[in-house]
Amino acid sequence: MEILLDELSASLPDAHEAVRVAVRLLAAMLAGGVIGLQREVSGKAAGLRTHILVCAGTALFVLSAVNIGMQQDALSRVIQGLVTGIGFLGAGAILKVESSHQIKGLTTAAGIWMTAAIGVAIGVGQLGTAAIGTAFAWFVLAILLKLDKRIDGSDPTRA
């Protein structure tokens, strides 16, 4: 048990650091949850758990890099790798439906990408920026969806 406590205390030197890490990871879970809940309610494949994990995982990668003292150029490479990797994750959500010549999943992929960007902001300590980004993402996904349906004429209340 002492070995475990030594290992934990070596990576989190004091209570202040432990709280800082916990606050950022909780913020990432909350931000991912806001976006994920909207997607879940909309019946999309990538919902609550996916967005929470993407945001928290991205924040953890960045937070870990920051905590070991990476220089700005090295940190930018970590972020570049995350952006690329999340792009591949999002690409898996995109489907081309041959019979109707439609592409589905672009908004899901973009939402996953935005959730990762919010996670990066949280990881580097920009919680205010992340909160604004979360609000904007929610607005686009929830409010603009209604506007989009009205424009397309697919809103059943417009008939």
Backbone as CSV, one residue per row, in Angstrom:
resi,resn,N_x,N_y,N_z,CA_x,CA_y,CA_z,C_x,C_y,C_z
1,MET,0.818,-1.190,0.000,0.000,0.000,0.000,0.865,1.259,0.000
2,GLU,1.984,1.196,0.679,2.887,2.341,0.743,3.463,2.674,-0.628
3,ILE,3.738,1.654,-1.426,4.264,1.869,-2.783,3.232,2.624,-3.621
4,LEU,1.989,2.233,-3.481,0.915,2.899,-4.220,0.807,4.368,-3.816
5,LEU,0.822,4.635,-2.543,0.743,6.023,-2.070,1.951,6.835,-2.512
6,ASP,3.140,6.219,-2.507,4.341,6.915,-2.978,4.224,7.281,-4.454
7,GLU,3.714,6.353,-5.236,3.558,6.599,-6.675,2.557,7.720,-6.932
8,LEU,1.440,7.683,-6.233,0.437,8.733,-6.387,0.960,10.082,-5.928
9,SER,1.662,10.110,-4.817,2.161,11.385,-4.312,3.291,11.941,-5.174
10,ALA,4.004,11.078,-5.878,5.072,11.562,-6.767,4.492,12.283,-7.977
11,SER,3.336,11.815,-8.466,2.755,12.436,-9.655,1.865,13.624,-9.310
12,LEU,1.374,13.697,-8.093,0.588,14.833,-7.625,1.259,15.350,-6.356
13,PRO,2.167,16.298,-6.513,3.000,16.690,-5.381,2.246,17.295,-4.193
14,ASP,1.110,17.898,-4.409,0.378,18.474,-3.292,-1.124,18.480,-3.584
15,ALA,-1.882,18.827,-2.561,-3.338,18.839,-2.683,-3.799,19.846,-3.739
16,HIS,-3.097,20.970,-3.839,-3.445,21.998,-4.828,-3.385,21.422,-6.248
17,GLU,-2.346,20.668,-6.537,-2.190,20.045,-7.863,-3.279,19.010,-8.114
18,ALA,-3.585,18.214,-7.097,-4.635,17.195,-7.231,-5.985,17.845,-7.524
19,VAL,-6.274,18.938,-6.862,-7.534,19.651,-7.088,-7.557,20.245,-8.496
20,ARG,-6.431,20.795,-8.936,-6.352,21.383,-10.276,-6.643,20.332,-11.340
21,VAL,-6.052,19.158,-11.207,-6.286,18.068,-12.159,-7.744,17.625,-12.101
22,ALA,-8.269,17.441,-10.891,-9.655,16.993,-10.746,-10.640,18.006,-11.327
23,VAL,-10.403,19.289,-11.087,-11.300,20.331,-11.611,-11.297,20.315,-13.135
24,ARG,-10.128,20.207,-13.724,-10.061,20.202,-15.197,-10.733,18.966,-15.786
25,LEU,-10.514,17.810,-15.174,-11.145,16.598,-15.702,-12.659,16.623,-15.492
26,LEU,-13.107,17.142,-14.368,-14.549,17.288,-14.159,-15.145,18.296,-15.136
27,ALA,-14.425,19.374,-15.397,-14.893,20.357,-16.381,-15.012,19.713,-17.760
28,ALA,-14.047,18.877,-18.114,-14.089,18.188,-19.407,-15.270,17.221,-19.470
29,MET,-15.513,16.518,-18.380,-16.657,15.609,-18.355,-17.968,16.386,-18.481
30,LEU,-18.056,17.514,-17.806,-19.264,18.337,-17.878,-19.466,18.898,-19.285
31,ALA,-18.412,19.434,-19.880,-18.516,19.997,-21.232,-18.887,18.916,-22.241
32,GLY,-18.211,17.780,-22.168,-18.551,16.670,-23.059,-19.967,16.185,-22.823
33,GLY,-20.395,16.220,-21.558,-21.750,15.794,-21.227,-22.815,16.707,-21.796
34,VAL,-22.556,18.011,-21.797,-23.517,18.967,-22.363,-23.736,18.676,-23.845
35,ILE,-22.644,18.499,-24.563,-22.754,18.232,-26.002,-23.309,16.830,-26.238
36,GLY,-22.802,15.870,-25.480,-23.247,14.491,-25.644,-24.710,14.288,-25.314
37,LEU,-25.200,14.989,-24.304,-26.612,14.863,-23.945,-27.505,15.366,-25.076
38,GLN,-27.101,16.462,-25.696,-27.877,16.973,-26.827,-27.899,15.940,-27.952
39,ARG,-26.770,15.308,-28.219,-26.709,14.309,-29.288,-27.511,13.062,-28.906
40,GLU,-27.470,12.704,-27.634,-28.226,11.542,-27.136,-29.722,11.773,-27.308
41,VAL,-30.191,12.956,-26.899,-31.609,13.301,-27.008,-32.039,13.316,-28.479
42,SER,-31.121,13.682,-29.363,-31.417,13.706,-30.801,-31.344,12.321,-31.430
43,GLY,-30.969,11.318,-30.650,-30.926,9.942,-31.154,-29.719,9.640,-32.018
44,LYS,-28.638,10.350,-31.833,-27.427,10.134,-32.636,-26.570,9.036,-32.030
45,ALA,-25.784,8.380,-32.872,-24.966,7.245,-32.430,-23.911,7.666,-31.416
46,ALA,-23.263,8.778,-31.655,-22.249,9.276,-30.716,-22.957,10.198,-29.737
47,GLY,-23.231,9.679,-28.544,-24.012,10.436,-27.588,-23.242,10.823,-26.351
48,LEU,-23.895,10.685,-25.229,-23.390,11.161,-23.952,-22.019,10.575,-23.601
49,ARG,-21.922,9.272,-23.534,-20.665,8.653,-23.108,-19.528,8.934,-24.080
50,THR,-19.810,8.899,-25.364,-18.769,9.161,-26.365,-18.193,10.556,-26.199
51,HIS,-19.051,11.544,-26.095,-18.571,12.924,-25.989,-17.859,13.190,-24.667
52,ILE,-18.353,12.589,-23.586,-17.652,12.737,-22.309,-16.252,12.141,-22.408
53,LEU,-16.148,10.954,-22.963,-14.838,10.305,-23.071,-13.901,11.050,-24.010
54,VAL,-14.405,11.554,-25.115,-13.560,12.316,-26.045,-13.043,13.584,-25.367
55,CYS,-13.911,14.311,-24.693,-13.496,15.568,-24.065,-12.536,15.302,-22.902
56,ALA,-12.876,14.367,-22.035,-12.020,14.073,-20.885,-10.697,13.450,-21.325
57,GLY,-10.741,12.569,-22.309,-9.510,11.943,-22.796,-8.571,12.951,-23.431
58,THR,-9.125,13.838,-24.218,-8.314,14.876,-24.843,-7.711,15.796,-23.781
59,ALA,-8.529,16.184,-22.820,-8.031,17.037,-21.734,-6.921,16.330,-20.962
60,LEU,-7.075,15.042,-20.726,-6.060,14.283,-19.980,-4.740,14.202,-20.741
61,PHE,-4.797,13.963,-22.039,-3.566,13.961,-22.845,-2.837,15.301,-22.722
62,VAL,-3.582,16.381,-22.897,-2.971,17.720,-22.859,-2.500,18.059,-21.451
63,LEU,-3.327,17.780,-20.472,-2.969,18.064,-19.082,-1.706,17.293,-18.672
64,SER,-1.608,16.055,-19.096,-0.412,15.258,-18.794,0.827,15.866,-19.436
65,ALA,0.695,16.303,-20.671,1.829,16.929,-21.363,2.240,18.227,-20.668
66,VAL,1.262,19.020,-20.262,1.548,20.267,-19.554,2.224,19.967,-18.216
67,ASN,1.724,18.972,-17.498,2.236,18.662,-16.162,3.666,18.122,-16.160
68,ILE,4.093,17.517,-17.252,5.479,17.043,-17.271,6.428,18.128,-17.778
69,GLY,5.869,19.294,-18.059,6.700,20.438,-18.417,7.109,20.505,-19.876
70,MET,6.299,19.958,-20.755,6.614,20.039,-22.183,6.693,21.492,-22.630
71,GLN,7.626,21.767,-23.503,7.741,23.087,-24.104,6.592,23.282,-25.092
72,GLN,6.356,24.533,-25.500,5.248,24.858,-26.391,5.285,24.063,-27.699
73,ASP,6.467,23.890,-28.282,6.538,23.170,-29.557,6.184,21.700,-29.380
74,ALA,6.605,21.105,-28.286,6.268,19.702,-28.028,4.777,19.558,-27.729
75,LEU,4.233,20.490,-26.965,2.809,20.472,-26.666,1.983,20.632,-27.941
76,SER,2.460,21.463,-28.856,1.723,21.646,-30.111,1.710,20.350,-30.916
77,ARG,2.760,19.558,-30.828,2.776,18.261,-31.528,1.787,17.281,-30.891
78,VAL,1.662,17.321,-29.576,0.659,16.486,-28.908,-0.732,16.870,-29.407
79,ILE,-0.996,18.166,-29.451,-2.302,18.645,-29.906,-2.528,18.288,-31.375
80,GLN,-1.503,18.420,-32.205,-1.626,18.037,-33.620,-1.986,16.562,-33.752
81,GLY,-1.349,15.729,-32.944,-1.661,14.299,-32.969,-3.088,14.022,-32.545
82,LEU,-3.553,14.745,-31.551,-4.936,14.581,-31.105,-5.924,14.995,-32.187
83,VAL,-5.657,16.118,-32.818,-6.548,16.605,-33.875,-6.641,15.575,-35.004
84,THR,-5.510,15.017,-35.382,-5.490,13.998,-36.433,-6.229,12.745,-35.993
85,GLY,-5.938,12.290,-34.787,-6.582,11.074,-34.284,-8.083,11.222,-34.153
86,ILE,-8.520,12.359,-33.664,-9.958,12.602,-33.535,-10.594,12.687,-34.919
87,GLY,-9.855,13.205,-35.886,-10.351,13.228,-37.264,-10.649,11.821,-37.762
88,PHE,-9.793,10.879,-37.428,-10.039,9.485,-37.820,-11.239,8.911,-37.081
89,LEU,-11.389,9.246,-35.814,-12.551,8.798,-35.050,-13.832,9.339,-35.684
90,GLY,-13.814,10.617,-36.020,-14.972,11.224,-36.666,-15.259,10.624,-38.027
91,ALA,-14.197,10.295,-38.760,-14.390,9.695,-40.089,-15.157,8.377,-39.998
92,GLY,-14.977,7.680,-38.890,-15.711,6.430,-38.695,-17.200,6.649,-38.510
93,ALA,-17.603,7.856,-38.181,-19.019,8.169,-37.981,-19.706,8.582,-39.275
94,ILE,-18.946,8.791,-40.345,-19.506,9.270,-41.597,-19.847,8.079,-42.503
95,LEU,-21.062,8.070,-42.987,-21.533,7.006,-43.862,-22.082,7.605,-45.145
96,LYS,-21.801,6.931,-46.262,-22.402,7.342,-47.526,-23.493,6.332,-47.840
97,VAL,-24.710,6.821,-47.954,-25.844,5.970,-48.241,-26.018,5.954,-49.754
98,GLU,-25.666,4.835,-50.364,-25.674,4.725,-51.830,-27.063,4.914,-52.434
99,SER,-28.074,4.315,-51.823,-29.403,4.351,-52.432,-29.972,5.764,-52.531
100,SER,-29.642,6.627,-51.585,-30.201,7.973,-51.610,-29.164,9.039,-51.943
101,HIS,-27.953,8.612,-52.235,-26.857,9.535,-52.556,-26.679,10.606,-51.476
102,GLN,-26.831,10.194,-50.225,-26.667,11.106,-49.103,-25.440,10.715,-48.286
103,ILE,-24.901,11.696,-47.619,-23.816,11.445,-46.680,-24.359,11.767,-45.299
104,LYS,-24.234,10.820,-44.393,-24.749,10.991,-43.035,-23.585,10.941,-42.049
105,GLY,-23.713,11.671,-40.985,-22.722,11.615,-39.921,-21.726,12.759,-39.906
106,LEU,-21.841,13.696,-40.846,-20.895,14.810,-40.867,-21.020,15.685,-39.611
107,THR,-22.244,15.927,-39.176,-22.434,16.730,-37.973,-21.921,15.977,-36.750
108,THR,-22.124,14.681,-36.698,-21.593,13.871,-35.603,-20.077,13.955,-35.579
109,ALA,-19.452,13.816,-36.737,-17.991,13.902,-36.816,-17.499,15.281,-36.393
110,ALA,-18.174,16.321,-36.857,-17.790,17.682,-36.479,-18.005,17.919,-34.991
111,GLY,-19.053,17.344,-34.441,-19.313,17.467,-33.012,-18.236,16.792,-32.177
112,ILE,-17.794,15.631,-32.610,-16.704,14.934,-31.916,-15.436,15.772,-31.986
113,TRP,-15.186,16.356,-33.129,-13.990,17.186,-33.317,-14.059,18.422,-32.426
114,MET,-15.222,19.063,-32.364,-15.406,20.233,-31.507,-15.258,19.855,-30.037
115,THR,-15.790,18.706,-29.652,-15.666,18.237,-28.276,-14.201,18.035,-27.904
116,ALA,-13.421,17.521,-28.835,-11.985,17.354,-28.590,-11.295,18.712,-28.455
117,ALA,-11.697,19.674,-29.263,-11.112,21.017,-29.169,-11.415,21.636,-27.802
118,ILE,-12.603,21.419,-27.312,-12.968,21.907,-25.982,-12.097,21.215,-24.930
119,GLY,-11.858,19.920,-25.110,-10.985,19.181,-24.202,-9.569,19.726,-24.195
120,VAL,-9.065,20.118,-25.356,-7.732,20.725,-25.433,-7.717,22.029,-24.633
121,ALA,-8.735,22.866,-24.833,-8.799,24.139,-24.103,-8.813,23.902,-22.598
122,ILE,-9.570,22.932,-22.159,-9.622,22.618,-20.732,-8.265,22.099,-20.252
123,GLY,-7.647,21.246,-21.043,-6.359,20.675,-20.662,-5.277,21.711,-20.448
124,VAL,-5.299,22.789,-21.227,-4.286,23.839,-21.073,-4.735,24.919,-20.075
125,GLY,-5.906,24.713,-19.457,-6.350,25.626,-18.420,-7.224,26.769,-18.870
126,GLN,-7.716,26.714,-20.078,-8.582,27.771,-20.608,-10.049,27.404,-20.400
127,LEU,-10.455,27.320,-19.137,-11.811,26.880,-18.812,-12.879,27.844,-19.322
128,GLY,-12.605,29.141,-19.292,-13.557,30.115,-19.819,-13.757,29.947,-21.318
129,THR,-12.655,29.785,-22.026,-12.726,29.550,-23.475,-13.507,28.276,-23.761
130,ALA,-13.250,27.248,-22.977,-13.954,25.974,-23.159,-15.447,26.127,-22.887
131,ALA,-15.804,26.910,-21.879,-17.226,27.126,-21.568,-17.929,27.843,-22.715
132,ILE,-17.274,28.844,-23.271,-17.852,29.559,-24.420,-17.969,28.613,-25.614
133,GLY,-16.934,27.819,-25.870,-16.974,26.842,-26.962,-18.087,25.827,-26.775
134,THR,-18.294,25.385,-25.539,-19.368,24.434,-25.244,-20.728,25.058,-25.525
135,ALA,-20.908,26.289,-25.091,-22.178,26.982,-25.342,-22.417,27.159,-26.838
136,PHE,-21.385,27.529,-27.569,-21.521,27.689,-29.017,-21.855,26.355,-29.687
137,ALA,-21.176,25.298,-29.287,-21.443,23.976,-29.874,-22.877,23.559,-29.597
138,TRP,-23.327,23.740,-28.363,-24.698,23.386,-28.018,-25.682,24.199,-28.857
139,PHE,-25.405,25.485,-29.016,-26.274,26.350,-29.819,-26.375,25.829,-31.250
140,VAL,-25.242,25.500,-31.836,-25.237,25.006,-33.218,-26.008,23.694,-33.325
141,LEU,-25.786,22.794,-32.385,-26.413,21.472,-32.461,-27.900,21.492,-32.095
142,ALA,-28.286,22.304,-31.148,-29.667,22.289,-30.675,-30.539,23.347,-31.343
143,ILE,-30.102,24.577,-31.344,-30.934,25.676,-31.850,-30.906,25.741,-33.374
144,LEU,-29.726,25.667,-33.942,-29.642,25.738,-35.405,-30.257,24.516,-36.079
145,LEU,-30.362,23.395,-35.364,-31.050,22.220,-35.901,-32.504,22.577,-36.205
146,LYS,-33.135,23.287,-35.290,-34.534,23.698,-35.492,-34.656,24.642,-36.682
147,LEU,-33.738,25.582,-36.791,-33.735,26.509,-37.917,-33.500,25.759,-39.228
148,ASP,-32.563,24.834,-39.207,-32.252,24.035,-40.391,-33.476,23.253,-40.863
149,LYS,-34.206,22.667,-39.931,-35.414,21.912,-40.289,-36.477,22.833,-40.886
150,ARG,-36.585,24.029,-40.354,-37.569,24.978,-40.899,-37.203,25.402,-42.314
151,ILE,-35.901,25.628,-42.539,-35.440,26.039,-43.863,-35.664,24.924,-44.874
152,ASP,-35.358,23.688,-44.478,-35.522,22.535,-45.366,-36.983,22.159,-45.574
153,GLY,-37.865,22.702,-44.739,-39.264,22.354,-44.867,-39.613,21.033,-44.217
154,SER,-38.724,20.491,-43.402,-38.996,19.201,-42.765,-39.562,19.370,-41.369
155,ASP,-39.899,20.603,-40.990,-40.475,20.850,-39.672,-41.964,20.573,-39.749
156,PRO,-42.437,19.533,-39.037,-43.855,19.179,-39.123,-44.785,20.248,-38.562
157,THR,-44.289,21.162,-37.735,-45.145,22.216,-37.195,-45.390,23.330,-38.189
158,ARG,-44.690,23.312,-39.306,-44.851,24.380,-40.310,-45.948,24.099,-41.307
159,ALA,-46.484,22.938,-41.336,-47.445,22.545,-42.369,-48.726,23.330,-42.353
